[in-house]
Amino acid sequence: MRKLLYIAIVLSVALSSVSCVIDDADSRSTEQFAKALWHASKTHINIVSDAVEEAIHIAELVKIEDEATFNNYLALYFLGATVTEQDYGYSITKLTNYNTKVAWTVTTNNSAFGDGEWVVKRSGGNYYELTIRPCTCGKLVAEMKYYNEAQTGEAFLEFNYELVDEATTPFPGVEAWYAGIIEVVDPEESAKSPLHLTIDIKQDLHISEYYGLIGGEVDIECIDEIYGSTDNISAEIFFDPRRVNIECYGEYWTLYE
């Protein structure tokens, strides 16, 4: 069964350097546009996968009974944080280097992660509210609301994951698989230069916590309402060597990352 990833994310900062029309309505730099559009799209994908990884690490953390192992895990993924068990679940707080607070509020509904509904709310820095619950298809369903300054969005997705041992770290890292559609809008600029970005995941995006995007294929559409233009690229991700093959208007570009 095809896994579904639908994400509506608003990222005005990430889109501020991207225009569907690079110079004017009749003059386009295909290579410049293709690279900018791919990097903007990758940013949106990473924001969602980072939130999912945090939720998974919280679930793994609170299962640990040995105090030393618990503290080591906490230091690795939530350096400087404290964990408090609450009636609703858990609260995690930490101070940043700028003396600001980041907090996660985790409502478990008396269920183990993956068995029932969990709600993870992060405040400070990148804010999100992420609800994760099991799906009848055997995957996990996630609904996400996201806000960071002018950047807001919503996500609706199904995903599956596994924990993979890494030689360079004492604990396993997350690998996950996503597919579906990502939709992005720039709200602050919409009055004067509306941009709409749609990422259609054609082949599962395989994302590793330690290695980033490992594989997958996407079609990306960008609509610029000022110029009345619609542009499209396709991107295929490879791991060895790390590269992205991009097709734009019959031209092909390879980015090594």
Backbone hydrogen bonds in HBPLUS format (Angstrom, degrees):
<---DONOR---> <-ACCEPTOR-->    atom                        ^
c    i                          cat <-CA-CA->   ^        H-A-AA   ^      H-
h    n   atom  resd res      DA  || num        DHA   H-A  angle D-A-AA Bond
n    s   type  num  typ     dist DA aas  dist angle  dist       angle   num
A0158-GLU N   A0004-LEU O   2.48 MM 154  5.21 138.0  1.64 162.7 177.6     1
A0181-ILE N   A0005-LEU O   2.32 MM 176  5.65 124.4  1.61 136.9 156.3     2
A0006-TYR N   A0156-PHE O   2.53 MM 150  4.94 147.8  1.63 156.8 165.0     3
A0156-PHE N   A0006-TYR O   2.49 MM 150  4.94 164.1  1.52 170.4 174.5     4
A0007-ILE N   A0181-ILE O   2.79 MM 174  6.37 141.2  1.94 139.9 152.7     5
A0183-GLU N   A0007-ILE O   2.46 MM 176  5.83 168.9  1.47 170.1 173.5     6
A0008-ALA N   A0154-GLU O   2.39 MM 146  4.78 143.7  1.51 147.0 160.6     7
A0154-GLU N   A0008-ALA O   2.23 MM 146  4.78 158.0  1.27 166.1 172.8     8
A0009-ILE N   A0183-GLU O   2.77 MM 174  6.27 142.8  1.90 151.8 163.1     9
A0010-VAL N   A0152-THR O   2.31 MM 142  4.72 131.1  1.53 134.2 153.2    10
A0015-LEU N   A0011-LEU O   3.05 MM   4  6.22 147.5  2.16 148.0 157.5    11
A0016-SER N   A0012-SER O   2.93 MM   4  5.76 116.4  2.34 135.9 149.7    12
A0016-SER N   A0013-VAL O   3.24 MM   3  5.13 147.9  2.35  96.2 105.6    13
A0018-VAL N   A0015-LEU O   2.92 MM   3  5.06 163.4  1.95 112.7 117.4    14
A0024-ASP N   A0027-SER O   3.43 MM   3  5.27 165.0  2.46 134.7 138.5    15
A0027-SER N   A0024-ASP O   3.28 MM   3  5.27 149.9  2.37 101.9 110.4    16
A0033-PHE N   A0029-SER O   2.88 MM   4  5.97 169.8  1.89 161.3 164.6    17
A0034-ALA N   A0030-THR O   2.88 MM   4  5.93 165.9  1.90 151.1 155.6    18
A0035-LYS N   A0031-GLU O   3.03 MM   4  6.15 166.3  2.05 152.2 155.4    19
A0036-ALA N   A0032-GLN O   3.02 MM   4  6.14 165.8  2.04 149.5 153.9    20
A0037-LEU N   A0033-PHE O   2.88 MM   4  5.99 163.6  1.91 154.9 159.6    21
A0038-TRP N   A0034-ALA O   3.01 MM   4  6.13 155.5  2.08 143.8 150.5    22
A0039-HIS N   A0035-LYS O   3.00 MM   4  6.21 168.4  2.01 154.3 156.9    23
A0040-ALA N   A0036-ALA O   3.01 MM   4  6.19 156.8  2.07 147.6 153.9    24
A0041-SER N   A0037-LEU O   3.02 MM   4  6.15 159.8  2.07 144.5 150.1    25
A0042-LYS N   A0038-TRP O   2.87 MM   4  6.11 156.8  1.92 153.5 160.3    26
A0043-THR N   A0039-HIS O   3.12 MM   4  6.30 149.1  2.22 140.8 148.0    27
A0044-HIS N   A0040-ALA O   3.33 MM   4  6.72 153.7  2.41 146.9 152.1    28
A0045-ILE N   A0041-SER O   3.13 MM   4  6.45 161.0  2.17 152.9 157.9    29
A0046-ASN N   A0042-LYS O   2.98 MM   4  6.18 161.4  2.02 151.4 156.2    30
A0047-ILE N   A0043-THR O   3.10 MM   4  6.35 151.7  2.19 148.2 155.1    31
A0049-SER N   A0045-ILE O   3.09 MM   4  6.35 168.8  2.10 154.2 157.7    32
A0050-ASP N   A0046-ASN O   2.83 MM   4  5.86 155.1  1.89 149.7 155.9    33
A0051-ALA N   A0047-ILE O   3.29 MM   4  6.50 153.4  2.37 139.1 145.1    34
A0052-VAL N   A0048-VAL O   3.09 MM   4  6.42 159.5  2.13 152.4 157.8    35
A0053-GLU N   A0049-SER O   2.94 MM   4  6.14 159.7  1.98 149.1 154.5    36
A0054-GLU N   A0050-ASP O   2.99 MM   4  6.26 154.7  2.06 146.9 153.3    37
A0055-ALA N   A0051-ALA O   3.10 MM   4  6.39 159.9  2.14 149.2 154.0    38
A0056-ILE N   A0052-VAL O   3.01 MM   4  6.31 156.7  2.06 150.9 157.3    39
A0057-HIS N   A0053-GLU O   2.94 MM   4  6.18 159.9  1.98 152.1 157.2    40
A0058-ILE N   A0054-GLU O   2.96 MM   4  6.21 150.3  2.05 149.1 157.1    41
A0059-ALA N   A0055-ALA O   3.04 MM   4  6.30 157.9  2.09 145.6 151.5    42
A0060-GLU N   A0056-ILE O   2.93 MM   4  6.26 151.9  2.01 148.3 156.2    43
A0061-LEU N   A0057-HIS O   2.84 MM   4  5.94 157.4  1.89 144.3 151.0    44
A0062-VAL N   A0058-ILE O   3.10 MM   4  6.30 168.4  2.12 158.5 158.2    45
A0063-LYS N   A0060-GLU O   3.26 MM   3  5.43 150.3  2.35 103.0 111.7    46
A0064-ILE N   A0061-LEU O   3.10 MM   3  5.63 157.3  2.15 115.3 121.8    47
A0070-PHE N   A0066-ASP O   2.87 MM   4  6.01 158.3  1.92 153.2 160.3    48
A0071-ASN N   A0067-GLU O   2.93 MM   4  6.16 163.5  1.95 152.4 155.9    49
A0072-ASN N   A0068-ALA O   2.99 MM   4  6.21 154.1  2.06 146.0 153.3    50
A0073-TYR N   A0069-THR O   2.91 MM   4  6.10 158.9  1.96 150.7 156.3    51
A0074-LEU N   A0070-PHE O   2.90 MM   4  6.08 162.0  1.93 151.6 157.1    52
A0075-ALA N   A0071-ASN O   2.94 MM   4  6.06 156.4  1.99 143.3 149.4    53
A0076-LEU N   A0072-ASN O   3.04 MM   4  6.21 146.0  2.16 140.9 149.6    54
A0077-TYR N   A0073-TYR O   3.12 MM   4  6.35 163.9  2.15 156.9 159.1    55
A0078-PHE N   A0074-LEU O   2.72 MM   4  5.17 147.2  1.83 141.9 151.5    56
A0081-ALA N   A0078-PHE O   2.94 MM   3  5.55 147.7  2.05 151.8 149.9    57
A0082-THR N   A0093-THR O   2.84 MM  11  5.54 148.4  1.94 153.7 163.6    58
A0093-THR N   A0082-THR O   3.07 MM  11  5.54 155.5  2.13 149.9 157.3    59
A0084-THR N   A0091-SER O   2.86 MM   7  5.25 160.4  1.90 156.7 162.5    60
A0091-SER N   A0084-THR O   2.87 MM   7  5.25 151.9  1.95 149.2 158.2    61
A0086-GLN N   A0089-GLY O   2.83 MM   3  4.97 170.4  1.84 125.7 128.7    62
A0089-GLY N   A0086-GLN O   3.19 MM   3  4.97 137.7  2.38  91.9 103.8    63
A0108-THR N   A0088-TYR O   3.04 MM  20  6.48 149.1  2.14 152.3 160.2    64
A0090-TYR N   A0106-VAL O   2.95 MM  16  5.07 158.5  1.99 142.4 149.2    65
A0106-VAL N   A0090-TYR O   2.81 MM  16  5.07 175.5  1.81 162.8 161.5    66
A0092-ILE N   A0104-TRP O   2.87 MM  12  5.02 158.3  1.92 150.4 156.1    67
A0104-TRP N   A0092-ILE O   2.76 MM  12  5.02 157.3  1.81 147.6 154.8    68
A0094-LYS N   A0102-VAL O   2.93 MM   8  5.42 144.6  2.06 155.3 164.7    69
A0102-VAL N   A0094-LYS O   2.88 MM   8  5.42 165.4  1.90 160.3 164.8    70
A0096-THR N   A0100-THR O   2.75 MM   4  5.35 159.4  1.79 157.5 164.8    71
A0099-ASN N   A0096-THR O   3.04 MM   3  5.22 154.5  2.11 114.9 114.8    72
A0103-ALA N   A0123-SER O   2.95 MM  20  5.30 162.1  1.99 148.0 153.0    73
A0123-SER N   A0103-ALA O   2.85 MM  20  5.30 157.2  1.90 151.9 159.3    74
A0105-THR N   A0121-LYS O   2.79 MM  16  5.08 156.7  1.84 145.8 153.5    75
A0121-LYS N   A0105-THR O   2.89 MM  16  5.08 161.8  1.92 144.2 150.3    76
A0107-THR N   A0119-VAL O   2.84 MM  12  5.05 166.6  1.86 151.7 154.5    77
A0119-VAL N   A0107-THR O   2.90 MM  12  5.05 156.0  1.96 142.8 150.6    78
A0111-SER N   A0108-THR O   3.05 MM   3  5.55 144.9  2.17 113.0 121.4    79
A0115-ASP N   A0112-ALA O   2.93 MM   3  5.37 161.4  1.96 131.6 136.6    80
A0118-TRP N   A0132-ILE O   2.85 MM  14  5.26 164.2  1.87 156.4 161.5    81
A0132-ILE N   A0118-TRP O   2.83 MM  14  5.26 160.1  1.86 152.8 159.7    82
A0120-VAL N   A0130-LEU O   2.78 MM  10  5.12 169.5  1.79 152.7 154.7    83
A0130-LEU N   A0120-VAL O   2.78 MM  10  5.12 171.5  1.79 152.5 155.2    84
A0122-ARG N   A0128-TYR O   2.83 MM   6  5.28 164.3  1.85 156.0 161.5    85
A0128-TYR N   A0122-ARG O   3.17 MM   6  5.28 149.7  2.26 129.1 136.5    86
A0127-TYR N   A0147-TYR O   2.91 MM  20  5.08 139.7  2.07 158.1 161.5    87
A0147-TYR N   A0127-TYR O   2.88 MM  20  5.08 170.2  1.89 139.7 140.5    88
A0129-GLU N   A0145-LYS O   2.75 MM  16  5.08 148.9  1.85 147.1 154.5    89
A0145-LYS N   A0129-GLU O   2.84 MM  16  5.08 152.6  1.91 140.9 150.1    90
A0131-THR N   A0143-GLU O   2.76 MM  12  5.10 167.5  1.77 156.3 160.1    91
A0143-GLU N   A0131-THR O   2.82 MM  12  5.10 150.9  1.90 143.6 153.5    92
A0133-ARG N   A0141-VAL O   2.89 MM   8  5.33 156.4  1.95 151.4 159.0    93
A0141-VAL N   A0133-ARG O   2.74 MM   8  5.33 169.9  1.75 176.5 175.3    94
A0135-CYS N   A0139-LYS O   2.93 MM   4  5.37 144.0  2.06 165.5 154.0    95
A0138-GLY N   A0135-CYS O   3.00 MM   3  5.54 164.7  2.03 118.4 121.5    96
A0140-LEU N   A0159-PHE O   2.95 MM  19  5.41 171.6  1.96 159.0 161.9    97
A0159-PHE N   A0140-LEU O   2.87 MM  19  5.41 147.3  1.98 146.2 157.0    98
A0142-ALA N   A0157-LEU O   2.73 MM  15  5.15 161.0  1.76 147.8 151.7    99
A0157-LEU N   A0142-ALA O   2.79 MM  15  5.15 161.2  1.83 155.2 159.5   100
A0144-MET N   A0155-ALA O   2.68 MM  11  4.52 158.9  1.72 132.3 136.4   101
A0155-ALA N   A0144-MET O   2.52 MM  11  4.52 140.6  1.67 138.5 143.0   102
A0146-TYR N   A0153-GLY O   2.77 MM   7  4.87 163.0  1.80 141.2 140.4   103
A0153-GLY N   A0146-TYR O   2.79 MM   7  4.87 133.8  2.01 141.8 138.6   104
A0148-ASN N   A0151-GLN O   2.64 MM   3  4.95 143.4  1.76 144.7 154.5   105
A0151-GLN N   A0148-ASN O   2.91 MM   3  4.95 165.8  1.93 123.8 124.3   106
A0177-TRP N   A0160-ASN O   3.03 MM  17  5.73 150.4  2.12 161.1 166.0   107
A0162-GLU N   A0175-GLU O   2.88 MM  13  5.47 149.5  1.98 153.9 163.2   108
A0175-GLU N   A0162-GLU O   2.95 MM  13  5.47 156.7  2.00 166.5 171.4   109
A0164-VAL N   A0173-GLY O   2.76 MM   9  5.23 163.8  1.78 154.0 157.8   110
A0173-GLY N   A0164-VAL O   2.76 MM   9  5.23 156.9  1.81 149.5 143.8   111
A0169-THR N   A0166-GLU O   3.28 MM   3  5.60 165.1  2.31 110.9 115.3   112
A0209-GLU N   A0174-VAL O   2.79 MM  35  5.30 152.9  1.86 168.1 174.5   113
A0176-ALA N   A0207-ILE O   2.93 MM  31  5.40 161.8  1.96 152.6 157.8   114
A0207-ILE N   A0176-ALA O   2.92 MM  31  5.40 168.8  1.94 158.4 162.0   115
A0178-TYR N   A0205-LEU O   3.00 MM  27  5.10 155.1  2.06 136.4 144.4   116
A0205-LEU N   A0178-TYR O   2.67 MM  27  5.10 155.6  1.72 156.9 160.2   117
A0201-ILE N   A0180-GLY O   2.61 MM  21  4.99 160.4  1.65 160.0 164.1   118
A0182-ILE N   A0199-ILE O   2.64 MM  17  4.69 149.8  1.73 136.9 147.2   119
A0199-ILE N   A0182-ILE O   2.58 MM  17  4.69 163.2  1.60 146.4 152.6   120
A0184-VAL N   A0197-LEU O   2.62 MM  13  4.78 158.3  1.66 150.6 156.0   121
A0197-LEU N   A0184-VAL O   2.80 MM  13  4.78 169.3  1.81 144.0 147.2   122
A0190-SER N   A0187-PRO O   3.32 MM   3  5.09 151.3  2.41  95.0 103.4   123
A0192-LYS N   A0189-GLU O   3.11 MM   3  5.73 135.6  2.31 115.1 125.4   124
A0193-SER N   A0189-GLU O   2.66 MM   4  5.43 164.3  1.68 176.1 177.1   125
A0225-GLU N   A0194-PRO O   3.18 MM  31  5.41 153.2  2.26 139.5 146.9   126
A0196-HIS N   A0223-ILE O   3.01 MM  27  5.06 149.1  2.11 142.4 150.4   127
A0223-ILE N   A0196-HIS O   2.82 MM  27  5.06 161.1  1.85 148.6 155.1   128
A0198-THR N   A0221-GLU O   2.83 MM  23  5.09 161.4  1.87 150.9 156.6   129
A0221-GLU N   A0198-THR O   2.81 MM  23  5.09 161.8  1.84 150.6 157.0   130
A0200-ASP N   A0219-ASP O   2.71 MM  19  5.04 170.6  1.72 166.1 165.3   131
A0219-ASP N   A0200-ASP O   2.81 MM  19  5.04 160.0  1.85 144.1 149.9   132
A0202-LYS N   A0217-GLU O   2.71 MM  15  5.34 132.5  1.94 134.5 148.7   133
A0203-GLN N   A0217-GLU O   3.11 MM  14  4.81 158.0  2.16 135.3 133.5   134
A0217-GLU N   A0203-GLN O   3.26 MM  14  4.81 161.2  2.30 123.0 121.6   135
A0206-HIS N   A0215-GLY O   2.95 MM   9  5.13 160.1  1.99 131.9 138.3   136
A0214-ILE N   A0206-HIS O   2.77 MM   8  5.38 170.9  1.77 164.7 165.9   137
A0208-SER N   A0212-GLY O   2.78 MM   4  4.85 172.4  1.78 143.4 141.7   138
A0212-GLY N   A0208-SER O   2.78 MM   4  4.85 136.2  1.97 135.6 137.6   139
A0237-ILE N   A0216-GLY O   2.84 MM  21  5.31 170.0  1.85 157.6 161.1   140
A0218-VAL N   A0235-ALA O   2.86 MM  17  5.36 161.4  1.89 156.4 162.7   141
A0235-ALA N   A0218-VAL O   2.86 MM  17  5.36 164.4  1.88 158.6 163.2   142
A0220-ILE N   A0233-ILE O   2.76 MM  13  5.27 175.9  1.76 163.5 164.1   143
A0233-ILE N   A0220-ILE O   2.92 MM  13  5.27 154.9  1.98 148.8 156.5   144
A0222-CYS N   A0231-ASP O   2.83 MM   9  5.19 163.4  1.86 150.0 154.8   145
A0231-ASP N   A0222-CYS O   2.85 MM   9  5.19 166.6  1.86 153.3 157.4   146
A0224-ASP N   A0229-SER O   2.94 MM   5  5.30 159.0  1.99 147.8 154.8   147
A0228-GLY N   A0224-ASP O   2.90 MM   4  5.78 116.8  2.30 135.4 153.4   148
A0229-SER N   A0224-ASP O   3.04 MM   5  5.30 144.8  2.17 150.3 151.0   149
A0234-SER N   A0247-GLU O   2.98 MM  13  5.16 150.9  2.07 142.5 151.2   150
A0247-GLU N   A0234-SER O   2.86 MM  13  5.16 157.0  1.92 146.8 154.1   151
A0236-GLU N   A0245-ASN O   2.89 MM   9  5.18 154.4  1.96 143.4 151.9   152
A0245-ASN N   A0236-GLU O   2.92 MM   9  5.18 158.6  1.96 153.4 153.8   153
A0238-PHE N   A0243-ARG O   2.93 MM   5  5.36 164.1  1.95 168.3 164.8   154
A0243-ARG N   A0238-PHE O   3.16 MM   5  5.36 162.1  2.19 130.3 133.3   155
A0257-GLU N   A0242-ARG O   3.19 MM  15  5.56 148.7  2.29 116.1 125.3   156
A0244-VAL N   A0255-LEU O   2.79 MM  11  5.13 143.7  1.92 142.6 154.6   157
A0255-LEU N   A0244-VAL O   2.90 MM  11  5.13 165.8  1.92 148.1 151.3   158
A0246-ILE N   A0253-TRP O   2.70 MM   7  5.09 174.8  1.70 163.5 165.4   159
A0253-TRP N   A0246-ILE O   2.79 MM   7  5.09 159.8  1.83 150.2 156.8   160
A0248-CYS N   A0251-GLU O   2.82 MM   3  5.24 161.9  1.85 152.0 158.3   161
A0251-GLU N   A0248-CYS O   2.93 MM   3  5.24 163.4  1.96 116.8 121.8   162
